[in-house]
């Protein structure tokens, strides 16, 4: 897959207001906008024998991260699969048409969700973890 900007899949007002409608989007749309953090943490947790970090992107000067991915040896994993991280950053910057900054994230999902107004797995219409594991399994990691 080619690195694709998360913004291409932004939720509509009804998708933001109704969790069931948001849940029924395609897997790529769901994990691009609204559950990217769930996919990133699932990726990290799925490879306990590998060091996988977490990163996000935000507008320069804005404290709010709007997209999250997993990182290993210069490769980023998000809704668009495994891509070189610079390509993922470039795709998002081009789409947003404004400067972005990469942010390293900590390991605690609950802390991330509290700080960035994101949902924990139990706050979704359905359990996103099996869906995230299934989506992850469709993409071969670069070390395989």
C-alpha positions in Angstrom: 0.0 0.0 0.0 1.0 3.6 -0.5 1.2 6.0 2.4 -2.2 7.8 2.5 -3.1 10.8 4.6 -5.4 10.0 7.5 -7.3 13.2 6.7 -8.7 11.6 3.5 -10.9 9.5 5.9 -12.0 12.1 8.4 -15.3 11.3 10.0 -18.4 13.2 8.9 -20.5 15.0 11.6 -22.9 12.0 11.8 -19.9 9.6 12.1 -18.6 11.7 14.9 -22.0 11.8 16.7 -23.0 8.2 16.2 -20.6 5.4 17.2 -22.5 2.8 15.3 -22.3 4.7 12.0 -18.6 5.3 12.7 -18.1 1.6 13.4 -19.7 0.6 10.1 -17.1 2.4 7.9 -14.5 0.3 6.1 -11.6 -0.9 8.1 -9.2 1.5 6.5 -11.5 4.5 7.2 -12.1 3.3 10.8 -8.4 2.9 11.5 -7.4 6.1 9.7 -9.8 8.4 11.6 -11.2 7.5 14.9 -9.3 4.4 15.9 -5.7 4.9 14.6 -4.4 4.8 18.2 -6.1 1.5 18.8 -4.4 0.1 15.6 -1.0 1.5 16.7 -1.2 0.0 20.2 -2.4 -3.3 18.8 0.6 -3.4 16.4 3.0 -2.7 19.3 1.4 -5.3 21.5 1.3 -7.9 18.7 5.1 -8.1 18.4 6.4 -8.3 22.0 9.7 -9.6 20.8 10.4 -6.4 18.8 10.8 -2.9 19.9 8.0 -0.9 18.4 7.5 2.7 19.3 4.5 4.9 18.9 4.3 8.3 17.2 1.7 10.8 16.3 1.4 14.0 14.3 0.0 17.3 15.1 -0.2 20.8 13.6 2.9 22.8 14.6 2.1 24.5 17.9 -1.0 22.5 18.6 -1.0 20.1 21.6 -3.6 17.8 20.0 -2.3 14.8 18.1 -4.6 13.9 15.2 -3.1 10.7 13.9 -1.1 7.9 15.5 1.0 5.0 14.2 3.5 2.4 15.2 7.2 2.7 14.3 10.0 0.2 13.9 13.4 0.9 12.3 12.2 3.8 10.2 9.0 2.0 9.1 5.6 3.3 10.1 2.4 1.2 10.4 -1.0 2.8 10.2 -4.2 2.4 8.2 -2.2 2.4 4.9 0.0 -0.5 6.0 3.8 -0.4 6.5 5.5 2.5 4.8 8.8 4.4 5.4 7.9 6.9 8.1 9.1 9.9 6.0 6.6 9.0 3.3 3.8 8.8 5.8 4.7 12.2 7.3 5.0 13.7 3.8 1.5 12.3 2.7 -0.1 13.8 5.8 1.7 17.2 5.4 0.7 17.4 1.8 -2.9 16.6 2.5 -3.1 19.1 5.4 -1.3 21.7 3.5 0.3 23.1 6.6 3.4 22.3 8.8 3.1 19.3 10.9 5.3 17.9 13.7 6.0 14.3 14.7 5.5 13.5 18.4 6.9 10.5 20.2 4.2 8.9 22.3 4.5 7.1 25.6 3.4 3.5 26.3 0.2 4.0 28.2 -3.0 3.9 26.1 -5.2 5.3 28.9 -2.9 8.3 29.4 -2.8 9.0 25.7 -6.6 8.8 25.4 -7.1 11.2 28.3 -4.6 13.7 27.0 -5.8 13.6 23.4 -9.6 13.1 23.8 -9.5 9.6 22.3 -11.6 6.6 23.2 -10.4 3.5 25.1 -11.4 0.2 23.5 -14.4 -0.3 25.8 -15.8 3.1 24.7 -16.4 2.0 21.1 -19.7 0.7 19.7 -18.0 -2.7 19.4 -14.7 -4.2 20.6 -12.1 -2.7 18.2 -9.3 -5.0 19.3 -10.2 -8.1 17.3 -10.9 -5.8 14.3 -7.5 -4.2 14.7 -5.7 -7.6 15.0 -7.4 -8.8 11.9 -6.5 -5.6 10.0 -2.9 -5.9 11.2 -2.7 -9.5 9.9 -3.4 -8.3 6.4 -0.1 -6.4 6.3 3.3 -8.1 6.3 5.8 -6.3 8.5 9.0 -5.2 6.8 11.2 -7.6 8.9 9.2 -10.7 7.8 
